[in-house]
Amino acid sequence: MDLIELLNYSVAFFTIFTTVFFLLLYFKYRGRYYAEPEWSGWTPSISIVIPAYNEGEHIGKCIESVLALDYPKEKIEVIIVDDGSTDDTSERASAYGDRGVKAVRQKNAGKGAALNTGIREAKGELIATMDADSHVTPGVVKGLIPHFEDPLVMAVTPSVKIAPSNSLIKEFQRIEYLMILFSRKLLSYIDAVPVTPGPFSMFRREAFEKVGGFDEHNLVEDQEIALRLQAGHYKIRSSVSDGTAVYTEPPDNMKDLFMQRKRWQRGGVRNYWKYRHMIRDEFGDFGMFFIPLNFATLGAFFIVFGLLLNAVFNMPYYAQYILVESVALSVNMFTAIGAFVLVASLLWLYTAVSSFRSERIKLRYLLLFVIFYWYMMMGANLLMAAAEIRREKCSW
């Protein structure tokens, strides 16, 4: 077996192993998948911190949704932290002052710094962080707070989604968000939730007292704080309930999408490298399975890229002109494994999307997603690698 064959089989094995692992995890816990702890009537005070930078277009809808929450109004505190916006974000936020919204303005220092400013101002027993380009559904607070009845739970993540549209780019991201949400819920069963996403993750106040505030120099501060909580042996729970849905505005063009994913990938690699010391038994499945999985996934992307380049540069002359015949002539064991990988991936995607009963995805978007998603993520990883080599600066 030569190196190319070994790499092909390694990537196939990794893909099958990961897919089967998550499917087995789902089938094991599917009886509890939709179960959420019942609200006991406990009404702790809630501080909602909304960092914003040039979000004049979205800040009004965000604030209105928060003010419409199905929760005692006297128990809710809303704090907007404008991080030196150059548009009318500050003015729009200040207009809600007569409705109890507190608007704070600071010099531009980044999202992490804006979050920490809001946390210092917050007085609530629980603190929710809210992206300004997102909006909540009325029942999200009552859906999340029952998880905090467990004293070891320091954070709970909501059901973050993207609203349906007729945009191919947005529908791609909508499918991806459902897959991420599905995976995060499954990971919560093995105490391996890796991120507390910006759109309305809720924290116990003492979480920040125990592990500190957000890292102000981190590209994905919502992931870093989750890793820090995991390092402290605290629990993070995840909800997939329609009652805890939060909708966020995704990039609507390829340039912005790739810039966002490049930042996510860069921040993710840095964070997992920072917390590589957790690859030990004492950190359970998170340390022994999930962190190595991320490094293996990144490696798999670059191996696949190398294999594609090898296939292009070493393609036989006849294959360039008789593609169908050449494929038929090259059917072998690896072809069968590739077909199995494709079927397993389709089963994974179908299981993930169909688990959200209220979501309807058009078949053409699912098929296009299966075909192009790997290439999109490969592009994001290549951009990430180039940015790291050039040491590009990146903020909001």
VMD Tcl script that draws the C-alpha trace (Angstrom):
set ca {
  {0.00 0.00 0.00}
  {1.52 3.33 -1.05}
  {1.17 6.67 0.77}
  {-1.74 7.89 -1.38}
  {-3.77 4.75 -0.66}
  {-2.96 4.98 3.03}
  {-4.16 8.60 3.17}
  {-7.33 7.75 1.23}
  {-8.21 4.92 3.58}
  {-7.34 7.03 6.64}
  {-9.70 9.83 5.61}
  {-12.44 7.31 4.79}
  {-12.02 5.59 8.17}
  {-12.08 8.91 10.03}
  {-15.23 10.07 8.22}
  {-17.05 6.80 8.84}
  {-15.94 6.62 12.47}
  {-17.09 10.17 13.25}
  {-20.41 9.80 11.44}
  {-21.22 6.45 13.07}
  {-20.20 7.77 16.51}
  {-22.67 10.65 16.37}
  {-25.41 8.48 14.91}
  {-24.99 5.94 17.70}
  {-25.02 8.76 20.24}
  {-28.29 10.00 18.76}
  {-29.93 6.56 18.76}
  {-28.82 5.99 22.35}
  {-30.29 9.27 23.61}
  {-33.13 9.93 21.16}
  {-35.68 9.13 23.86}
  {-34.36 12.14 25.79}
  {-33.48 14.30 22.78}
  {-36.54 16.55 22.99}
  {-36.88 16.34 26.76}
  {-36.28 19.60 28.60}
  {-36.38 20.15 32.37}
  {-39.68 21.66 33.47}
  {-39.83 25.20 34.75}
  {-40.43 25.12 38.51}
  {-41.58 28.73 38.74}
  {-38.15 29.97 39.83}
  {-37.67 33.50 38.49}
  {-34.08 34.65 39.02}
  {-33.14 38.14 37.87}
  {-31.73 38.18 34.33}
  {-29.25 40.64 32.85}
  {-29.11 40.65 29.06}
  {-25.86 42.07 27.71}
  {-25.89 43.10 24.04}
  {-22.53 44.17 22.58}
  {-22.89 46.07 19.31}
  {-20.65 47.50 16.64}
  {-22.27 49.21 13.63}
  {-25.54 47.31 14.13}
  {-27.93 50.19 13.49}
  {-29.80 48.07 10.94}
  {-30.55 45.25 13.40}
  {-30.37 46.67 16.93}
  {-34.02 47.77 17.03}
  {-35.38 44.32 16.18}
  {-33.01 42.76 18.69}
  {-34.10 45.05 21.54}
  {-37.80 44.73 20.70}
  {-37.56 40.93 20.85}
  {-35.84 41.06 24.24}
  {-38.45 43.47 25.64}
  {-41.19 41.06 24.46}
  {-39.83 38.11 26.45}
  {-42.40 36.07 28.39}
  {-40.82 36.77 31.76}
  {-41.53 39.19 34.63}
  {-40.39 42.60 33.36}
  {-39.08 43.67 36.73}
  {-36.70 40.69 36.64}
  {-35.08 41.69 33.35}
  {-32.22 44.13 32.89}
  {-31.12 45.04 29.35}
  {-27.67 46.54 28.77}
  {-26.48 47.66 25.34}
  {-22.72 48.22 25.00}
  {-21.87 50.21 21.86}
  {-18.25 49.47 21.00}
  {-17.42 52.77 19.28}
  {-19.80 52.34 16.34}
  {-19.51 54.77 13.44}
  {-23.17 54.46 12.45}
  {-26.35 55.27 14.41}
  {-26.23 52.20 16.70}
  {-25.75 54.30 19.84}
  {-28.61 56.67 19.01}
  {-31.01 53.83 18.23}
  {-30.09 52.02 21.46}
  {-30.42 55.18 23.56}
  {-33.95 55.70 22.20}
  {-35.07 52.76 24.35}
  {-33.96 54.43 27.57}
  {-37.55 55.25 28.56}
  {-38.32 51.51 28.38}
  {-35.63 50.62 30.88}
  {-32.82 49.79 28.45}
  {-29.40 50.96 29.61}
  {-27.08 52.11 26.81}
  {-23.34 52.27 27.45}
  {-20.84 53.63 24.93}
  {-17.12 52.88 24.92}
  {-14.17 53.38 22.61}
  {-13.72 50.58 20.11}
  {-11.99 47.73 21.94}
  {-13.54 44.58 20.45}
  {-16.48 42.32 21.22}
  {-14.85 40.62 24.23}
  {-14.21 43.98 25.87}
  {-17.78 45.10 25.18}
  {-19.12 41.92 26.77}
  {-16.97 42.43 29.86}
  {-18.14 46.03 30.16}
  {-21.74 44.82 30.15}
  {-21.03 42.05 32.65}
  {-19.47 44.56 35.07}
  {-22.65 46.65 34.80}
  {-24.97 43.64 35.18}
  {-26.80 42.94 38.42}
  {-28.71 39.77 37.49}
  {-28.30 36.32 39.02}
  {-28.08 34.98 35.47}
  {-26.42 36.81 32.60}
  {-27.36 36.26 28.96}
  {-25.13 37.48 26.13}
  {-26.97 38.53 23.00}
  {-25.61 39.32 19.53}
  {-27.13 42.53 18.21}
  {-27.93 40.96 14.83}
  {-30.13 38.30 16.44}
  {-33.61 38.17 17.94}
  {-35.16 35.85 20.52}
  {-38.50 34.07 20.72}
  {-40.67 34.93 23.77}
  {-40.20 31.67 25.72}
  {-36.41 31.39 25.58}
  {-35.73 32.47 29.18}
  {-38.28 30.12 30.74}
  {-36.89 27.35 28.54}
  {-33.28 27.83 29.62}
  {-33.40 28.64 33.34}
  {-34.59 25.16 34.48}
  {-31.18 23.78 33.47}
  {-29.61 25.92 36.20}
  {-31.38 23.91 38.88}
  {-28.26 21.72 38.63}
  {-25.66 23.70 40.64}
  {-22.80 22.47 38.44}
  {-24.37 23.92 35.28}
  {-22.66 27.23 34.56}
  {-24.00 27.90 31.07}
  {-26.88 26.90 28.80}
  {-27.04 27.41 25.05}
  {-30.31 28.06 23.15}
  {-31.57 26.70 19.86}
  {-29.72 29.04 17.48}
  {-31.23 29.01 14.00}
  {-31.48 30.92 10.74}
  {-34.91 31.86 9.40}
  {-36.00 30.22 6.11}
  {-35.33 32.20 2.92}
  {-35.00 31.77 -0.83}
  {-31.30 32.56 -0.74}
  {-28.98 29.65 -1.56}
  {-26.21 31.07 0.66}
  {-28.54 31.55 3.62}
  {-30.15 28.12 3.17}
  {-26.70 26.52 3.16}
  {-25.99 28.20 6.47}
  {-29.43 27.29 7.78}
  {-28.69 23.60 7.16}
  {-25.25 23.98 8.71}
  {-26.68 25.65 11.83}
  {-29.14 22.77 12.26}
  {-26.27 20.28 11.98}
  {-24.24 22.22 14.55}
  {-27.22 22.46 16.90}
  {-27.88 18.73 16.51}
  {-24.22 17.91 17.26}
  {-24.06 20.27 20.24}
  {-27.12 18.66 21.80}
  {-25.57 15.20 21.42}
  {-22.28 16.43 22.87}
  {-24.13 17.72 25.93}
  {-24.89 14.08 26.84}
  {-21.17 13.40 27.22}
  {-20.39 16.80 28.81}
  {-18.51 17.98 25.72}
  {-20.31 21.17 24.60}
  {-17.51 23.25 23.03}
  {-19.09 26.69 22.58}
  {-21.57 29.10 24.14}
  {-22.73 30.94 20.99}
  {-23.24 34.68 21.04}
  {-26.99 34.66 20.35}
  {-28.39 34.40 23.90}
  {-26.23 31.89 25.70}
  {-27.03 32.19 29.39}
  {-24.50 32.02 32.24}
  {-24.69 31.77 35.97}
  {-23.17 35.00 37.36}
  {-20.66 33.06 39.42}
  {-19.28 31.48 36.24}
  {-17.46 34.74 35.51}
  {-16.37 35.01 39.12}
  {-14.87 31.52 38.95}
  {-13.18 31.53 35.53}
  {-13.02 35.25 34.69}
  {-14.62 37.26 31.90}
  {-14.36 36.93 28.14}
  {-10.92 36.87 26.53}
  {-10.68 40.34 24.98}
  {-8.03 39.29 22.45}
  {-9.73 36.15 21.17}
  {-11.18 35.75 17.67}
  {-14.02 33.52 18.93}
  {-14.50 34.54 22.54}
  {-17.74 32.54 22.86}
  {-15.79 29.34 22.24}
  {-12.87 30.25 24.49}
  {-15.11 30.89 27.52}
  {-16.75 27.49 26.97}
  {-13.37 25.77 26.87}
  {-12.40 27.56 30.07}
  {-15.57 26.33 31.76}
  {-14.82 22.80 30.56}
  {-11.29 23.13 31.94}
  {-12.82 24.05 35.31}
  {-14.97 20.87 35.22}
  {-18.21 22.85 34.97}
  {-21.23 21.74 32.95}
  {-22.69 23.36 29.84}
  {-26.11 22.29 28.62}
  {-27.72 22.75 25.21}
  {-31.35 23.10 24.18}
  {-32.92 22.21 20.82}
  {-36.47 23.14 21.78}
  {-38.53 25.42 19.53}
  {-39.36 27.30 22.73}
  {-35.73 28.34 23.13}
  {-35.20 29.37 19.50}
  {-33.02 32.38 18.73}
  {-32.66 33.58 15.15}
  {-29.49 35.18 13.86}
  {-28.70 37.06 10.65}
  {-26.13 35.16 8.54}
  {-23.81 36.60 5.87}
  {-25.70 37.07 2.61}
  {-22.77 36.92 0.19}
  {-19.80 34.61 -0.34}
  {-17.16 37.17 0.58}
  {-18.65 37.90 4.02}
  {-19.34 34.19 4.57}
  {-15.74 33.20 3.91}
  {-14.44 36.07 6.04}
  {-16.63 34.92 8.92}
  {-15.60 31.27 8.57}
  {-11.95 32.21 8.26}
  {-12.20 34.02 11.59}
  {-14.05 31.09 13.18}
  {-11.48 28.59 11.92}
  {-8.52 30.72 13.02}
  {-9.99 31.25 16.46}
  {-10.94 27.60 16.80}
  {-7.48 26.29 15.96}
  {-5.88 28.75 18.37}
  {-8.29 27.88 21.16}
  {-7.95 24.11 20.86}
  {-4.18 24.47 20.74}
  {-4.35 26.67 23.86}
  {-6.36 23.98 25.66}
  {-4.47 20.96 24.30}
  {-3.41 20.24 27.91}
  {-6.97 18.94 28.42}
  {-6.23 15.80 26.41}
  {-6.17 13.79 29.62}
  {-8.47 11.33 31.38}
  {-9.50 13.85 34.02}
  {-11.34 15.90 31.39}
  {-13.43 12.95 30.28}
  {-14.87 12.69 26.80}
  {-14.25 16.35 26.12}
  {-10.51 15.96 26.59}
  {-9.99 12.43 25.30}
  {-12.42 12.52 22.35}
  {-13.60 15.97 21.31}
  {-10.35 17.96 21.33}
  {-8.44 15.27 19.37}
  {-11.43 15.07 17.00}
  {-10.99 18.74 16.10}
  {-7.31 18.34 15.32}
  {-8.08 15.21 13.27}
  {-10.84 17.03 11.36}
  {-8.50 19.87 10.46}
  {-5.87 17.38 9.35}
  {-8.45 15.53 7.24}
  {-9.35 18.71 5.35}
  {-5.74 19.32 4.35}
  {-5.19 15.66 3.46}
  {-8.25 15.76 1.19}
  {-6.95 18.95 -0.40}
  {-3.60 17.27 -1.04}
  {-5.33 14.20 -2.49}
  {-7.38 16.40 -4.83}
  {-4.25 18.14 -6.06}
  {-2.56 14.78 -6.56}
  {-5.55 13.50 -8.53}
  {-5.54 16.57 -10.79}
  {-1.82 16.56 -11.53}
  {-1.57 12.78 -11.90}
  {-4.78 12.13 -13.80}
  {-4.14 9.74 -16.71}
  {-4.41 11.24 -20.19}
  {-7.44 9.18 -21.11}
  {-9.29 10.19 -17.91}
  {-9.32 13.80 -19.03}
  {-11.36 12.88 -22.10}
  {-13.24 9.69 -21.20}
  {-14.23 10.54 -17.60}
  {-17.23 8.22 -17.32}
  {-15.43 5.24 -18.81}
  {-12.36 5.86 -16.65}
  {-14.46 5.94 -13.51}
  {-16.13 2.69 -14.47}
  {-12.76 1.07 -15.15}
  {-11.36 2.20 -11.80}
  {-14.03 0.66 -9.57}
  {-12.26 -1.01 -6.65}
  {-12.45 -1.46 -2.90}
  {-11.83 2.22 -2.28}
  {-14.72 3.09 -4.60}
  {-16.98 0.95 -2.43}
  {-15.66 2.62 0.71}
  {-16.25 6.03 -0.86}
  {-19.84 5.06 -1.64}
  {-20.30 3.92 1.98}
  {-18.89 7.23 3.22}
  {-21.35 9.11 1.01}
  {-24.30 7.06 2.25}
  {-23.24 7.50 5.89}
  {-22.88 11.25 5.37}
  {-26.34 11.45 3.78}
  {-27.81 9.48 6.68}
  {-26.11 11.82 9.14}
  {-27.44 14.91 7.34}
  {-30.96 13.47 7.08}
  {-30.99 12.49 10.77}
  {-29.73 15.91 11.85}
  {-32.16 17.97 9.79}
  {-35.19 15.73 10.33}
  {-34.68 15.87 14.10}
  {-36.03 19.45 13.95}
  {-39.67 18.74 13.27}
  {-40.64 22.36 12.66}
  {-37.94 22.90 10.03}
  {-38.56 22.24 6.35}
  {-35.60 22.20 3.99}
  {-36.09 21.97 0.23}
  {-34.52 18.88 -1.34}
  {-32.44 20.87 -3.83}
  {-30.72 22.75 -1.00}
  {-29.92 19.49 0.80}
  {-28.41 17.95 -2.32}
  {-26.34 21.03 -3.09}
  {-25.21 21.14 0.53}
  {-23.96 17.53 0.35}
  {-22.06 18.29 -2.86}
  {-20.46 21.61 -1.93}
  {-20.17 21.82 1.88}
  {-16.80 20.05 2.13}
  {-15.38 22.33 -0.54}
  {-16.69 25.41 1.24}
  {-15.07 24.34 4.50}
  {-11.87 23.43 2.70}
  {-11.80 26.96 1.27}
  {-12.31 28.42 4.75}
  {-9.44 26.31 6.11}
  {-7.12 27.38 3.29}
  {-7.99 31.04 3.97}
  {-7.36 30.39 7.67}
  {-3.95 28.91 6.98}
  {-3.00 31.81 4.69}
  {-4.19 34.37 7.28}
  {-2.20 32.68 10.03}
  {0.94 32.64 7.89}
  {0.48 36.36 7.11}
  {-0.50 37.07 10.75}
  {-3.56 39.06 9.64}
  {-5.30 41.17 12.26}
  {-8.99 40.45 12.78}
  {-11.75 41.87 15.02}
  {-15.56 41.92 15.10}
}
mol new
graphics top color blue
foreach p $ca { graphics top sphere $p radius 0.5 }
foreach p [lrange $ca 0 end-1] q [lrange $ca 1 end] { graphics top cylinder $p $q radius 0.2 }
display resetview
